[in-house]
């Protein structure tokens, strides 16, 4: 298991546009595994490359035990009745806000095998994809909040941010569980 540091609000990389991936490498595959490890440890359902200090246009998501790596993802269509739901972000710990997003999306991306694929998503899965793809373009969920709610979220963040020197969130790894389940694959 390889756990990465998560960049938090204030780090300029979270506001930068990512670069499209031109070649799928073993290093990129390893990065995807580390991103999943980090996301699971942080109890998230999505993690984008800028959140771990990287500039590649890549994200990992896992909603309802459906892990997915999306490289160079793009939303082809967003439809359905707009739905408002609470969102949080691994890069803005302990801050939440209600965000309105389309309830359905159709996304095209590359997989780790370099082949293009498309996915139709609705509800939480659609919300997660939109949230993570936004990260790849320097946009955060707080950007969707009203001025008053954004001000409130940023005030809450100002009380939290000192816990993350250098705009870095370091996760403590869970102790190994091999003594509990010796046959478990880790």
C-alpha positions in Angstrom: 0.0 0.0 0.0 1.3 3.4 -1.0 -0.4 6.4 0.6 0.1 9.8 -0.9 -0.2 13.3 0.6 -3.4 15.2 -0.2 -3.1 18.8 -1.2 -5.6 21.1 0.6 -7.3 24.4 -0.3 -4.6 27.1 -0.6 -2.3 24.9 -2.7 -2.2 26.5 -6.2 -2.2 23.1 -7.9 -5.9 22.7 -7.0 -6.7 25.7 -9.2 -4.5 24.8 -12.2 -5.7 23.1 -15.4 -4.3 19.6 -15.8 -2.4 18.4 -18.8 -3.8 15.6 -21.0 -2.1 12.3 -20.7 -0.5 11.2 -24.0 1.0 7.9 -23.0 -0.1 5.3 -20.5 3.0 4.1 -18.6 3.7 1.7 -15.8 4.4 4.7 -13.6 0.8 6.0 -14.3 -0.6 2.6 -13.5 1.3 2.6 -10.2 0.1 6.1 -9.5 -3.5 4.9 -10.0 -3.1 2.2 -7.4 -1.6 4.6 -4.9 -4.5 7.0 -5.6 -7.0 4.3 -4.8 -5.1 3.4 -1.6 -5.1 7.0 -0.6 -8.7 7.6 -1.4 -9.9 4.5 0.5 -7.8 5.4 3.6 -9.3 8.9 3.5 -12.8 7.4 3.2 -13.4 9.1 -0.1 -15.2 8.1 -3.3 -13.0 10.0 -5.7 -9.6 11.5 -6.0 -8.1 13.6 -8.8 -4.4 14.0 -9.7 -4.2 17.7 -8.6 -5.3 16.6 -5.1 -2.1 14.6 -4.8 0.1 17.3 -6.4 0.1 15.9 -9.9 -0.7 17.6 -13.2 -1.9 14.6 -15.2 -5.6 14.7 -16.3 -6.5 11.6 -14.4 -8.9 10.7 -11.6 -10.0 7.6 -9.7 -13.5 7.0 -8.4 -15.3 4.2 -6.6 -19.1 4.5 -6.0 -20.9 1.3 -5.0 -17.8 -1.0 -5.3 -17.2 0.1 -8.9 -13.6 1.3 -9.0 -12.8 3.2 -12.1 -9.7 5.0 -13.5 -10.5 7.8 -15.9 -7.7 9.3 -18.0 -8.5 12.5 -20.0 -12.2 12.3 -19.0 -14.7 14.6 -20.6 -18.4 15.0 -20.0 -20.2 14.5 -23.3 -23.6 15.2 -21.9 -25.1 16.3 -18.6 -28.8 16.0 -18.3 -31.7 15.1 -16.0 -33.3 17.2 -13.4 -30.7 19.2 -11.5 -30.3 17.8 -8.0 -29.0 19.5 -4.9 -26.9 17.4 -2.5 -24.3 17.9 0.1 -20.7 17.6 -1.1 -17.4 17.5 0.7 -13.9 17.2 -0.6 -10.7 15.4 0.6 -8.9 18.6 -0.2 -11.2 20.7 2.1 -11.6 18.4 5.1 -14.6 19.0 7.4 -16.2 21.6 5.1 -19.5 20.7 3.3 -22.0 22.5 1.1 -25.1 21.8 -1.0 -24.2 21.8 -4.7 -26.7 21.6 -7.5 -25.6 19.4 -10.4 -27.3 17.6 -13.3 -28.4 14.2 -12.1 -27.1 12.3 -15.2 -23.9 12.4 -17.1 -22.3 10.6 -20.1 -18.5 10.6 -19.8 -15.8 9.5 -22.2 -12.3 8.7 -21.0 -9.3 6.4 -21.5 -8.7 3.4 -19.2 -5.3 2.2 -18.0 -5.2 -0.1 -21.0 -5.1 3.0 -23.2 -8.5 2.2 -24.8 -11.3 4.7 -24.8 -14.6 3.9 -23.0 -17.8 5.7 -22.2 -19.9 5.5 -19.0 -23.4 6.6 -18.2 -23.9 7.7 -14.6 -26.7 9.0 -12.5 -27.2 10.2 -8.9 -24.2 9.9 -6.6 -22.0 8.3 -9.3 -22.8 11.2 -11.7 -22.1 13.7 -8.9 -18.8 12.1 -8.1 -17.7 12.1 -11.8 -18.6 15.8 -12.2 -16.8 16.7 -8.9 -13.6 14.9 -9.9 -13.6 16.1 -13.5 -14.0 19.7 -12.1 -10.8 19.1 -10.2 -9.0 18.5 -13.4 -9.9 22.0 -14.6 -9.1 23.8 -11.3 -12.7 24.0 -10.1 -13.8 23.1 -6.6 -17.2 22.4 -5.1 -17.2 25.6 -3.1 -17.2 27.5 -6.5 -20.8 26.4 -6.9 -22.0 27.8 -3.6 -23.8 31.1 -3.2 -21.6 34.0 -2.1 -23.0 33.7 1.5 -22.5 30.0 1.7 -19.1 30.1 0.1 -18.1 32.8 2.7 -19.4 30.6 5.5 -17.5 27.5 4.1 -14.3 29.6 3.8 -14.7 30.9 7.3 -14.9 27.3 8.6 -11.9 26.4 6.5 -9.9 29.2 7.9 -10.3 27.6 11.4 -9.1 24.2 10.0 -6.3 25.1 7.6 -3.6 25.5 10.3 -3.9 21.7 10.8 -2.3 21.3 7.3 1.1 23.1 7.2 2.3 23.6 3.6 -1.2 22.9 2.4 -0.6 19.1 2.8 -2.8 16.6 4.5 -0.9 13.5 5.6 -3.0 10.4 6.3 -2.0 7.9 9.0 -2.0 4.4 7.6 -4.2 1.9 9.3 -2.2 -0.8 11.1 -1.8 -4.0 9.1 -4.6 -6.4 9.5 -2.6 -9.5 8.5 -2.7 -10.9 12.1 -6.5 -10.8 12.0 -6.9 -12.4 8.6 -3.8 -14.3 7.6 -5.2 -15.4 4.2 -6.4 -11.9 3.2 -4.8 -10.4 0.2 -3.6 -6.8 0.8 
